[in-house]
Amino acid sequence: MNIGIVGAGISGLYTGLLLQREGHKVTIFEASDRVGGRIYTYRFPLQRRFESGVSEEDVSAHGRSELDTSSGAYFEAGAMRIPRSSLHSQVFDLVRYLNTYGPAEKKVELIPYILDHENNLSFFQNKKGRLQDTRWAAKAGLPEQFHGNSAQELLGSVVLPWLTKLRTNFDSGFEELLKYDEYSFRAYLRLVARWPHEVVDFVELLCSQTNQYDLSFTEIIMQNLDFDTQEWATVKGGMSRITECAATILGSDNIHLGSRVERISYVDDGRVELGIEGDPDQIATFDAVVLAMPPSALHTIVDRPKWSFMKEQSIRGTHFEPLYKIGLHFRTRFWEKSSTPALGGQSTTDLRFRWIVYPSNDIGGDGSGVLLLYSWMTDAMKWAGLSPEERIKICLHDLNKFYADEPDINVYDQYIEAYDVLWMNEFCGGDAMFLPGQFSRYHHVAKQPERNVYFAGEHLSKHHTWIAGAVDSALNTTAAILGKQAQFHSGKAVDKPVTIIPLGREHVPLEEESSRVMEENVAPMMDISSRLLKAFIIPRHMNVQVSCISLSLACTSWLQLVSE
Ligand SMILES: Cc1cc2nc3c(=O)[nH]c(=O)nc-3n(C[C@H](O)[C@H](O)[C@H](O)COP(=O)(O)OP(=O)(O)OC[C@H]3O[C@@H](n4cnc5c(N)ncnc54)[C@H](O)[C@@H]3O)c2cc1C
């Protein structure tokens, strides 16, 4: 088949790799001048780094391009961490695939990501302390029966029973969650848990971001499930190495950057035509098309077919939460030399930026470093009306306040430069986070194909806001395309979905996979949402290159039509 893919985010690239592995021709159209979408490592330009300690000798020793792209002054403006849990195992499988088939210089090396560090201090109402401190509740004036608990313990009392249900049996646990889908998390805490308003606000402030508890109950429980992981990973040199390596394997001839698709139409012979912005002659026709893009981007395509009522509603209505990230480049990694050195992890605060993320890369280095300030929801929206200079001014002001008790730290003296991304102003509008009722209304219809136009993206999975969700959706979409093809060729209905092996699982012997299926009672269709979730930590050595077997052999043996 000849398949067109719109969007070179991780869902588009993953779909492309799968289809290419199965022997199909893929062409990817990407509106921007880079691949990766919401996986975006921003690298501060090299010349700035001379001011902060990179010498001419360093350049001659390592080469300019290596210094530019390897270590040092970068931060994750998009995705930054991967939980080492069974829910995200397909991302680790993908890394294994990339390291097997990608060139050595594009190798994706995983390093630990530190979610919490023992020295991470919080800052509320002008005081520093530990987030776990049980005295915050009394200080915030909560009713007495809530004193003596940390915000995390209060949240856990409501959330943990739900996480246990989901871990015991995801499908039945999720069905049960959906009974409360019309509730916001706030409504559940008020009406079911019977918490007073101030307790809800207290827990939201310390454990989340402003107004996030007005999202659906289902969404917040799923977010807690994904975050409830001890070990995490990130990529040495930046997360964009994942998408850059994927693009290299796909081949630059098959990816068209700077090519915004603005027209989609069905043609009489049953194929689909794509038109590219600014070039009336650039029209390409495909057997099938995958729209691997968020609904806001889909909504702005100038001319496309009108689909069913609820499909259009899902495109119009799917809620995305605003996200804001600013990377502040400093001369030294002063946070690692403070009286409570923060070696990775995160601080929570009621200051306007809400979270400080201490980098997990290059810990202990003596060069410059980048602190990341991160806001979501209403806290993120507040930055949108300000100029970049005003945003930097407020961030430095509040950061200086955070470090006011450290006489040796002057944030202003340390500052070199900043770069920020208001994700709500980008093509995507942020990350999918459903409003009450949206799982029930949209989750099914949004991912259904419309003739031979298919859909992919994190918003179509149950794991919104995660790379794993985008990958999960790409797998389901590819299985649907190949199922349709099998039906066409055999002339009979395929009554079971095709089994498609995720990228990087090719090397697991069939017997091992099928015994795993039987022992763990997991569905052979690789949908992370339908697995029994047992404790399954991805071992650290998963990023090690595995021995390579013939790609074509792997492809033909794994694509099995269950109906045959
Ligand atoms: C700030 C932030 C932090 C995050 N942190 C994490 C994290 O720590 N861990 C994690 O796992 N996930 C994280 N995520 C989520 C993760 O990045 C996303 O779920 C995932 O990258 C989404 O991939 P996608 O392919 O669905 O969409 P996208 O990455 O949005 O890709 C869509 C692509 O389509 C292109 N496009 C749009 N319109 C058109 C058009 N008309 N024509 C052609 N191309 C078009 C876009 O330019 C884009 O490249 C984070 C996201 C953000 C924004």
The ligand as an SDF file (V2000), in Angstrom:
LIG
                    3D

 53 58  0  0  0  0  0  0  0  0999 V2000
    5.1550   20.3850   27.8220 C   0  0  0  0  0  0  0  0  0  0  0  0
    4.9190   18.9280   27.5980 C   0  0  0  0  0  0  0  0  0  0  0  0
    5.4740   17.9970   28.4710 C   0  0  0  0  0  0  0  0  0  0  0  0
    5.2860   16.6240   28.2460 C   0  0  0  0  0  0  0  0  0  0  0  0
    5.9130   15.7260   29.0820 N   0  0  0  0  0  0  0  0  0  0  0  0
    5.8530   14.4030   28.7870 C   0  0  0  0  0  0  0  0  0  0  0  0
    6.6720   13.4790   29.4900 C   0  0  0  0  0  0  0  0  0  0  0  0
    7.4560   13.8610   30.3540 O   0  0  0  0  0  0  0  0  0  0  0  0
    6.5800   12.1560   29.1580 N   0  0  0  0  0  0  0  0  0  0  0  0
    5.7530   11.7050   28.1640 C   0  0  0  0  0  0  0  0  0  0  0  0
    5.7090   10.4930   27.9190 O   0  0  0  0  0  0  0  0  0  0  0  0
    4.9840   12.5800   27.4560 N   0  0  0  0  0  0  0  0  0  0  0  0
    5.0270   13.9120   27.7510 C   0  0  0  0  0  0  0  0  0  0  0  0
    4.3080   14.8150   27.0120 N   0  0  0  0  0  0  0  0  0  0  0  0
    3.3360   14.3100   26.0370 C   0  0  0  0  0  0  0  0  0  0  0  0
    3.9700   13.8570   24.7200 C   0  0  0  0  0  0  0  0  0  0  0  0
    4.9220   14.7850   24.3140 O   0  0  0  0  0  0  0  0  0  0  0  0
    2.8450   13.7330   23.6960 C   0  0  0  0  0  0  0  0  0  0  0  0
    1.8310   12.8800   24.1950 O   0  0  0  0  0  0  0  0  0  0  0  0
    3.3170   13.1500   22.3670 C   0  0  0  0  0  0  0  0  0  0  0  0
    4.5720   13.6660   21.9910 O   0  0  0  0  0  0  0  0  0  0  0  0
    2.2470   13.4660   21.3330 C   0  0  0  0  0  0  0  0  0  0  0  0
    2.6100   12.9130   20.0830 O   0  0  0  0  0  0  0  0  0  0  0  0
    1.5860   12.9940   18.8490 P   0  0  0  0  0  0  0  0  0  0  0  0
    2.2320   12.3400   17.7170 O   0  0  0  0  0  0  0  0  0  0  0  0
    0.2650   12.4850   19.3060 O   0  0  0  0  0  0  0  0  0  0  0  0
    1.3620   14.5390   18.5690 O   0  0  0  0  0  0  0  0  0  0  0  0
    2.3950   15.7080   18.2270 P   0  0  0  0  0  0  0  0  0  0  0  0
    3.7010   15.4950   18.8590 O   0  0  0  0  0  0  0  0  0  0  0  0
    1.6670   16.9620   18.5730 O   0  0  0  0  0  0  0  0  0  0  0  0
    2.6030   15.6070   16.6540 O   0  0  0  0  0  0  0  0  0  0  0  0
    1.7040   16.1720   15.7180 C   0  0  0  0  0  0  0  0  0  0  0  0
    2.5230   16.7080   14.5470 C   0  0  0  0  0  0  0  0  0  0  0  0
    1.6160   17.1160   13.5290 O   0  0  0  0  0  0  0  0  0  0  0  0
    2.1460   18.2680   12.9140 C   0  0  0  0  0  0  0  0  0  0  0  0
    1.0500   18.9420   12.2220 N   0  0  0  0  0  0  0  0  0  0  0  0
    0.0000   19.6110   12.7570 C   0  0  0  0  0  0  0  0  0  0  0  0
   -0.8140   20.0610   11.7750 N   0  0  0  0  0  0  0  0  0  0  0  0
   -0.2800   19.6650   10.5950 C   0  0  0  0  0  0  0  0  0  0  0  0
   -0.6620   19.8070    9.2350 C   0  0  0  0  0  0  0  0  0  0  0  0
   -1.7730   20.4660    8.8750 N   0  0  0  0  0  0  0  0  0  0  0  0
    0.1410   19.2740    8.2760 N   0  0  0  0  0  0  0  0  0  0  0  0
    1.2790   18.5980    8.5950 C   0  0  0  0  0  0  0  0  0  0  0  0
    1.6820   18.4370    9.8820 N   0  0  0  0  0  0  0  0  0  0  0  0
    0.9090   18.9560   10.8700 C   0  0  0  0  0  0  0  0  0  0  0  0
    2.7300   19.0450   14.0720 C   0  0  0  0  0  0  0  0  0  0  0  0
    3.6530   20.0470   13.6500 O   0  0  0  0  0  0  0  0  0  0  0  0
    3.3720   17.9300   14.8940 C   0  0  0  0  0  0  0  0  0  0  0  0
    4.7150   17.7160   14.5420 O   0  0  0  0  0  0  0  0  0  0  0  0
    4.4820   16.1800   27.1810 C   0  0  0  0  0  0  0  0  0  0  0  0
    3.9200   17.1250   26.3130 C   0  0  0  0  0  0  0  0  0  0  0  0
    4.1410   18.4770   26.5040 C   0  0  0  0  0  0  0  0  0  0  0  0
    3.5540   19.4780   25.5380 C   0  0  0  0  0  0  0  0  0  0  0  0
  1  2  1  0
  2  3  1  0
  2 52  2  0
  3  4  2  0
  4  5  1  0
  4 50  1  0
  5  6  2  0
  6  7  1  0
  6 13  1  0
  7  8  2  0
  7  9  1  0
  9 10  1  0
 10 11  2  0
 10 12  1  0
 12 13  2  0
 13 14  1  0
 14 15  1  0
 14 50  1  0
 15 16  1  0
 16 17  1  0
 16 18  1  0
 18 19  1  0
 18 20  1  0
 20 21  1  0
 20 22  1  0
 22 23  1  0
 23 24  1  0
 24 25  2  0
 24 26  1  0
 24 27  1  0
 27 28  1  0
 28 29  2  0
 28 30  1  0
 28 31  1  0
 31 32  1  0
 32 33  1  0
 33 34  1  0
 33 48  1  0
 34 35  1  0
 35 36  1  0
 35 46  1  0
 36 37  1  0
 36 45  1  0
 37 38  2  0
 38 39  1  0
 39 40  1  0
 39 45  2  0
 40 41  1  0
 40 42  2  0
 42 43  1  0
 43 44  2  0
 44 45  1  0
 46 47  1  0
 46 48  1  0
 48 49  1  0
 50 51  2  0
 51 52  1  0
 52 53  1  0
M  END
$$$$
